[in-house]
Amino acid sequence: MIFKAFKTKSNQKYINKLLNARRVAVRNAKMKKVGVILNVSEFSDFEAFRQYFKSLGIQQANTKIIGFVEDPKDSNDLWDTYFNPKDFGWKGKINNIDLQTFIDTEFDVLISYYEANVLELNLITAVSKADFKVGLTNHDNRLYDLMIDIKTKEFSVFKSELKKYLTVLKKL
């Protein structure tokens, strides 16, 4: 039990180090490759994101959606990739090959669609090599380049707001 607290503190320290060293250098390139991080306990409709990206003209091959579950037994085989707390080691070490591949992918836009302050979700967002990070209002504003202040249940509002901002930023 005490090791879990030390592990959490170790990972939070790693996140803080990454965010303090982060330099925002957003390119003016059009959005072609998109990644999405979901907290399945808040929003689990992978298909809604697929349809949204299709409506924006982004090919399904250029989208990757991953979901976080607290318990691996809650996962669904239809999901692209899922991860859980056991996929993380000390000091930000990732023990899941699919998750590491997601992190190493250089997305044009990364959408972190969760509200909860979950260490593992924040770690993936912080360590991702995405060019532009979009998220819902969270406890740590350093994670994102663009924050949209809505609840996860308001997906239709999120879609319209994201499209509006991406158009203004010339990403669409």
HELIX and SHEET records of a PDB file:
HELIX    1   1 ILE A    2  ALA A   21  1                                  20    
HELIX    2   2 PHE A   46  SER A   55  1                                  10    
HELIX    3   3 GLN A   60  ASN A   62  5                                   3    
HELIX    4   4 PRO A   72  ASP A   74  5                                   3    
HELIX    5   5 PRO A   85  ASP A   87  5                                   3    
HELIX    6   6 TRP A   90  GLY A   92  5                                   3    
HELIX    7   7 ILE A   97  ASP A  104  1                                   8    
HELIX    8   8 LEU A  119  VAL A  127  1                                   9    
HELIX    9   9 ASN A  141  LEU A  143  5                                   3    
HELIX   10  10 PHE A  155  VAL A  168  1                                  14    
SHEET    1   A 6 THR A  81  PHE A  83  0                                        
SHEET    2   A 6 THR A  63  PHE A  68  1                                        
SHEET    3   A 6 VAL A  34  ASN A  39  1                                        
SHEET    4   A 6 VAL A 109  TYR A 113  1                                        
SHEET    5   A 6 PHE A 132  LEU A 136  1                                        
SHEET    6   A 6 LEU A 146  ILE A 148  1                                        
END                                                                             
